[in-house]
Amino acid sequence: MSHNQRKFFVLDTNVILHDSSCVYQFKDNDIIIPISVIEELDQFKRGSGILNYHAREFLRAIDSMSGNQLFNGGVPIGKEKGRLAIHLQQPFHEEVARNFDAKKADHQILNTAYRLKEENPGKEVTLVTKDVNLRMKAKALGLKSEDYTTDHIRDIRELYSGYRTEDNIPPSIIDRLHQTPFEIAVEDLPLSVPLRSNEFAILRSDRKSVLITMDPVRDRIRKVDKATAYGINPRNAEQSFAIDALLNDDIPLVTITGKAGTGKTLLALAAALERRENYRQIFIARPNVPLSNRDLGYLPGDVKSKLDPYMQPLYDNLTVIQNQFSCHDKKKQRVKELIEDEKIVVSPLPYIRGRSLVKIYFIIDEAQNLTPHEVKTILTRAGENTKIVFTGDIFQIDHPYLDTQSNGLSYLVEKMEGQDKHAHIDLVRGERSALSELAIQLL
């Protein structure tokens, strides 16, 4: 591409905090970082959170580049890439100054992009930000602006559900699956689209049906039984599939999506308790996305009382499991003992991140509030004999810069589809109560 055809991309701070390697994703186009972005990143350098990591990584990367040149035309990013330049703050263009407060960092970024466009009339200038408000402000000034979509999934409507229904199956095949050894060869099941690894299916003939999965370890189609996990019984086919995957030690990664009330967290906790003998500890965590975008520090009290609102739903699910049993049942007492002995650890995700993940049954709840990079960080730290379960509702996102297509849970489901080590279930039917289901549908 000729130098004149190259485009300018001006990056907002939130893009870098989302993905510190973002500068390598713009082909051979030029990237401009406003100096106000560097100042904002400086405030994020210290700390153990994922945002702090991205800030440090990015600042380290540009520090290793030729310092003076960054401010004088920029430096090459790499082979077949464009140039990276830092632009110092300039006086506000009258068009920007007329509409926006010059003290705000967002408006300084806007000014940099606007001036760049005015000074380079033949080149396309795009402001890249995950902030929808800033995108609207840019467009109001006639500036092109877009979200950072490198790690977006293709189409949420086409996201893998993990199972399917197959009609008109010969009754003889369903009969075979209901008899010892409760499995058949893959080639004996005539499907127009073969099942992926660990994909589940409901097979139906006129009068008979059976639940099955494709077992990649044994390369067989096997029957899925309606198993019970620590007193919790599946109430529909999808929950049966979920319990099967959650209890299967050959599947170290399970993702479960579904709206509120479909039983995602309850099933994961029950399965973890059922399999607890095979693991050193059960970790249950959730990302602590601030309530109404208010930081944890806003809440009164010590760390424990600050975190209780985040953790309470997990304790509620443990109570539901305990209440399956009578007061004198050992299983009821066992849950209490496991919590007291720290064999079950309920904690916000940042508090668990630094711990050793060897022989752990690790449940991450509300995983739709994680970025793709956070999901990758968790998975790459998984040690031997660890099972990781991500649960969440991809349509109920509290993170200000994530949506159905860019969150870590959707990203993980799409990227892992059909892998031998992964199983996914999308729970559709709510099982809380008729009233709860009605509210979800109508309100």
C-alpha positions in Angstrom: 0.0 0.0 0.0 1.4 3.4 -0.9 2.1 5.9 1.9 -0.8 8.1 0.7 -3.3 5.3 0.9 -2.4 4.4 4.5 -5.1 5.3 7.0 -4.6 7.0 10.4 -6.1 5.3 13.5 -6.2 7.4 16.7 -6.4 5.1 19.7 -8.3 5.8 22.9 -7.0 4.6 26.3 -9.7 2.0 26.8 -8.6 0.2 23.6 -5.1 -0.3 25.0 -6.5 -1.3 28.4 -8.6 -3.9 26.6 -5.7 -5.3 24.5 -2.1 -4.1 25.0 -1.1 -5.7 21.7 -3.7 -3.7 19.8 -1.1 -1.7 17.7 -0.3 -4.9 15.8 -3.9 -5.3 14.6 -4.2 -2.5 12.1 -2.3 -4.0 9.1 0.0 -1.4 7.4 -1.9 1.7 8.6 -0.4 4.4 10.9 -1.4 4.6 14.6 -1.5 7.8 16.5 -1.5 7.8 20.3 -2.5 11.2 21.9 -0.2 12.3 24.8 -3.3 12.4 27.0 -3.7 8.6 26.5 -0.1 8.1 27.8 -0.9 10.2 30.8 -4.1 8.2 31.5 -2.1 4.9 31.1 0.4 6.2 33.7 -2.4 6.2 36.3 -3.0 2.5 35.6 0.6 1.3 35.9 0.4 0.1 39.5 -1.8 -2.7 40.7 -2.4 -6.4 40.0 -5.5 -6.1 37.9 -5.8 -6.9 34.2 -6.0 -3.2 33.3 -2.8 -2.6 35.2 -1.2 -5.4 33.3 -2.2 -4.0 29.9 -1.1 -0.5 30.8 2.4 -1.7 31.9 2.8 -4.0 28.8 1.9 -1.2 26.4 4.1 1.4 28.1 7.0 -1.1 28.2 6.5 -1.8 24.5 6.6 1.8 23.3 9.5 2.6 25.7 11.6 0.0 23.9 11.0 1.8 20.6 13.2 4.7 19.6 12.1 7.4 22.0 12.7 10.7 20.1 11.3 9.3 16.8 7.9 8.5 18.5 7.3 12.3 18.6 8.8 13.0 15.2 6.9 11.2 12.5 6.8 7.9 14.4 8.6 4.5 14.3 7.9 1.4 12.3 5.7 -1.1 14.2 7.0 -4.1 12.4 7.3 -5.9 9.1 4.4 -5.1 6.8 3.0 -2.8 9.5 2.5 1.0 9.6 4.1 3.5 12.0 3.4 4.4 15.6 3.5 8.0 16.7 2.7 10.0 19.8 1.1 13.3 19.3 1.6 16.1 21.8 -1.4 18.2 22.9 -2.2 21.1 20.5 -4.4 24.1 21.0 -8.1 23.1 20.6 -9.5 23.5 17.1 -12.2 26.2 17.2 -14.8 23.6 16.0 -14.0 21.3 18.9 -13.6 24.1 21.5 -17.0 25.4 20.6 -18.7 22.2 21.6 -16.5 20.4 24.2 -14.8 21.2 27.5 -11.0 21.3 26.9 -10.2 19.9 30.3 -11.5 16.4 29.7 -9.1 13.8 28.4 -11.7 12.4 26.1 -12.0 15.8 24.4 -8.2 16.1 24.1 -8.2 12.8 22.2 -11.1 14.1 20.1 -9.1 17.3 19.3 -6.0 15.3 18.3 -8.1 13.2 15.8 -9.9 16.3 14.5 -6.7 18.2 13.9 -5.1 15.2 12.2 -8.1 15.1 9.8 -7.9 18.8 9.1 -4.1 18.7 8.4 -4.3 15.6 6.2 -7.3 16.2 3.9 -6.4 13.3 1.5 -6.1 10.7 4.3 -8.8 8.7 6.2 -8.7 9.3 10.0 -10.5 7.0 12.3 -10.9 7.4 16.1 -11.0 3.9 17.7 -12.7 3.8 21.1 -14.8 1.3 23.1 -16.6 4.3 24.6 -20.0 4.7 22.7 -20.4 8.3 23.9 -17.0 9.3 22.5 -17.9 7.6 19.2 -21.1 9.7 19.0 -19.2 12.9 19.8 -16.6 12.1 17.1 -19.4 11.4 14.5 -21.1 14.7 15.5 -17.8 16.5 14.4 -17.8 14.6 11.1 -15.0 12.2 12.3 -15.1 8.5 11.5 -15.1 6.5 14.7 -15.4 2.8 15.4 -15.2 0.2 18.2 -12.1 -2.0 18.5 -13.5 -5.3 17.1 -10.4 -7.5 16.6 -11.6 -10.0 19.2 -15.3 -9.8 18.4 -17.1 -13.0 17.5 -18.8 -13.3 14.0 -22.5 -13.2 14.8 -24.1 -13.9 18.2 -27.1 -15.6 16.5 -24.7 -18.2 15.1 -22.9 -18.9 18.4 -22.4 -22.6 19.1 -25.1 -24.0 21.4 -23.3 -27.3 22.2 -26.2 -29.6 21.3 -28.9 -30.2 18.7 -32.0 -32.2 18.0 -32.0 -34.8 15.2 -35.4 -36.2 14.0 -36.2 -39.3 11.9 -33.5 -41.5 13.4 -34.1 -45.2 12.7 -35.6 -46.8 15.8 -33.1 -49.6 15.7 -30.3 -47.1 16.4 -32.1 -45.6 19.4 -32.8 -49.2 20.7 -29.0 -50.0 20.4 -28.1 -47.0 22.5 -30.6 -48.0 25.2 -28.8 -51.4 25.5 -25.4 -52.5 26.8 -22.8 -51.1 26.1 -25.0 -47.9 25.5 -22.8 -46.7 22.6 -22.3 -47.1 18.9 -19.6 -46.4 16.3 -19.6 -42.8 15.0 -20.2 -44.1 11.4 -23.3 -46.0 12.6 -25.2 -42.7 13.2 -26.3 -41.3 9.8 -26.2 -37.5 10.2 -25.9 -35.0 7.4 -23.6 -32.9 9.6 -21.4 -35.1 11.9 -21.3 -34.3 15.6 -18.3 -32.3 16.8 -16.2 -33.5 19.8 -18.3 -33.4 23.0 -21.3 -32.1 21.1 -24.6 -33.4 22.5 -27.8 -34.3 20.7 -31.4 -35.5 21.3 -32.1 -38.3 18.8 -35.7 -38.9 18.0 -37.7 -41.4 15.9 -41.5 -41.5 15.7 -42.0 -42.8 19.3 -38.5 -43.1 20.9 -35.7 -40.8 21.9 -32.3 -40.9 23.5 -29.7 -38.3 24.7 -26.2 -38.8 23.3 -22.8 -37.2 22.9 -19.8 -37.7 20.7 -17.0 -39.0 23.0 -13.7 -38.0 21.4 -11.6 -40.0 23.9 -13.2 -43.3 22.8 -14.3 -42.0 19.4 -17.8 -43.4 20.0 -21.4 -42.1 20.2 -22.5 -42.8 23.8 -25.8 -42.5 25.6 -26.1 -39.6 28.2 -27.8 -40.6 31.4 -29.8 -38.2 33.5 -27.2 -38.2 36.3 -27.7 -36.6 39.7 -25.0 -34.3 41.1 -24.9 -33.9 44.9 -28.7 -34.2 45.2 -29.4 -31.9 42.2 -31.5 -33.6 39.5 -31.5 -32.3 35.9 -35.0 -30.9 34.9 -34.5 -31.0 31.1 -32.3 -32.4 28.4 -29.9 -29.4 28.4 -29.3 -29.7 32.1 -28.6 -33.4 31.6 -26.0 -32.5 29.0 -24.5 -29.9 31.3 -24.2 -32.4 34.3 -22.6 -35.0 32.0 -19.9 -32.5 30.8 -19.4 -31.2 34.4 -18.8 -34.7 35.8 -16.6 -35.8 33.0 -12.9 -35.6 34.0 -11.8 -36.0 30.4 -13.3 -32.6 29.6 -11.1 -30.0 31.5 -13.0 -27.0 30.1 -16.7 -26.5 30.2 -18.7 -23.3 29.2 -22.3 -22.9 30.2 -24.4 -19.9 29.0 -28.0 -19.1 29.7 -30.3 -16.4 31.1 -31.0 -16.0 34.9 -32.7 -19.0 36.4 -31.5 -21.7 34.0 -29.4 -23.3 36.7 -25.9 -22.6 35.3 -24.1 -21.9 38.6 -26.2 -24.4 40.7 -25.3 -27.3 38.3 -21.6 -26.3 38.3 -21.4 -26.2 42.1 -23.3 -29.4 42.5 -21.0 -31.2 40.0 -17.9 -29.8 41.8 -19.2 -31.2 45.1 -20.0 -34.5 43.5 -16.4 -34.8 42.1 -14.6 -33.2 45.1 -12.6 -36.3 45.9 -10.8 -35.9 42.6 -9.7 -32.4 43.3 -7.6 -30.6 46.0 -10.0 -27.6 46.3 -13.1 -26.1 44.7 -12.6 -22.5 43.7 -15.7 -20.4 43.0 -15.0 -16.9 41.7 -16.6 -14.0 39.9 -15.2 -10.8 38.4 -16.0 -7.9 40.7 -17.6 -5.5 38.2 -18.5 -2.5 40.3 -22.3 -2.1 41.0 -23.7 0.7 38.8 -20.1 1.5 37.8 -19.2 2.4 41.4 -15.9 1.1 42.6 -15.6 -1.3 45.5 -14.1 1.4 47.6 -17.4 3.2 47.5 -19.1 0.5 49.6 -18.9 0.9 53.4 -17.0 -1.5 55.7 -14.0 -3.8 55.5 -13.0 -6.1 52.6 -15.3 -8.9 53.6 -18.4 -6.6 53.9 -17.5 -4.9 50.6 -17.4 -8.2 48.8 -20.5 -9.8 50.3 -22.9 -8.3 47.7 -20.8 -9.8 44.9 -20.4 -13.2 46.5 -23.9 -13.7 48.0 -25.4 -15.4 44.9 -22.8 -18.1 45.2 -23.6 -18.7 48.8 -27.3 -18.8 47.9 -26.6 -21.6 45.4 -24.6 -23.5 48.1 -27.6 -23.1 50.4 -30.0 -24.6 47.8 -27.7 -27.6 47.5 -27.5 -28.0 51.2 -31.3 -27.8 51.5 -31.7 -30.9 49.3 -30.7 -32.9 52.4 -32.2 -33.4 55.8 -30.6 -31.8 58.9 -28.9 -35.1 59.9 -27.6 -36.0 56.4 -23.8 -36.1 56.3 -23.8 -34.4 52.9 -25.4 -31.3 54.3 -22.8 -31.1 57.1 -20.1 -31.9 54.5 -20.7 -28.6 52.6 -20.4 -26.6 55.8 -17.1 -28.4 56.7 -15.6 -27.9 53.2 -16.2 -24.1 53.5 -14.8 -24.0 57.0 -11.7 -26.0 56.0 -11.2 -23.9 52.8 -11.7 -26.9 50.6 -14.4 -24.6 49.0 -13.1 -21.1 48.4 -15.6 -18.4 47.4 -13.8 -15.3 46.3 -13.6 -12.4 43.8 -11.5 -13.4 40.8 -8.6 -11.0 41.4 -8.1 -12.7 44.9 -7.7 -16.1 43.3 -5.7 -15.2 40.2 -2.3 -15.5 42.0 -3.0 -18.9 43.5 -1.7 -22.2 42.2 -4.3 -23.9 40.0 -3.2 -27.5 40.3 -5.9 -30.2 40.8 -8.6 -27.5 41.3 -12.2 -27.6 40.2 -12.4 -23.9 39.3 -15.8 -22.3 38.6 -15.9 -18.7 37.2 -19.4 -17.3 37.5 -20.6 -14.2 35.5 -17.8 -14.8 33.0 -19.6 -12.5 30.4 -17.9 -9.7 32.4 -14.4 -10.8 31.5 -12.4 -9.6 28.4 -11.0 -12.2 26.0 -7.6 -11.5 27.4 -8.7 -12.2 31.0 -10.2 -15.5 29.9 -6.9 -16.5 28.1 -4.9 -15.5 31.2 -7.0 -17.8 33.4 -6.8 -20.7 31.0 -3.0 -20.4 30.5 -2.5 -20.6 34.2 -4.4 -23.9 34.6 -2.2 -26.6 36.1 -2.4 -30.4 35.9 -5.7 -32.1 36.6 -7.6 -28.8 36.9 -11.1 -28.4 35.5 -12.3 -24.9 34.6 -16.0 -24.1 34.2 -17.1 -20.7 32.9 -20.8 -19.8 33.4 -22.6 -16.6 32.4 -25.4 -14.8 30.5 -23.9 -13.2 27.4 -27.0 -10.9 27.2 -26.6 -9.5 30.7 -23.3 -7.6 30.7 -22.3 -5.1 33.5 -18.9 -4.2 32.1 -19.0 -0.7 30.5 -16.8 -1.7 27.4 -18.0 -5.2 26.7 -21.0 -6.4 24.7 -22.5 -9.7 23.5 -19.9 -10.0 20.7 -16.8 -8.8 22.5 -17.0 -10.4 25.9 -14.6 -13.2 26.9 -17.3 -15.9 27.3 -18.7 -15.5 23.8 -15.1 -15.4 22.5 -14.2 -18.6 24.3 -17.3 -20.5 23.1 -16.6 -19.5 19.5 -12.9 -20.2 19.5 -13.1 -23.6 21.4 -16.0 -25.0 19.4 -15.4 -28.7 18.5 -12.2 -29.0 20.5 -11.7 -32.4 22.3 -11.0 -30.7 25.7 -14.0 -28.5 25.7 -17.8 -28.9 26.0 -20.4 -26.2 25.8 -24.1 -26.0 26.8 -26.5 -23.2 26.2 -29.3 -23.5 28.8 -32.5 -22.1 27.3 -35.3 -23.1 29.7 -35.6 -21.3 33.0 -36.2 -23.6 36.0 -36.7 -21.1 38.9 -40.4 -20.7 38.9 -43.3 -19.9 36.5 -43.3 -16.3 37.8 -39.5 -15.9 37.3 -39.8 -17.2 33.7 -42.8 -14.9 33.0 -40.8 -11.9 34.3 -37.8 -12.8 32.1 -40.0 -13.1 29.0 -42.3 -10.1 29.5 -40.4 -7.4 31.5 
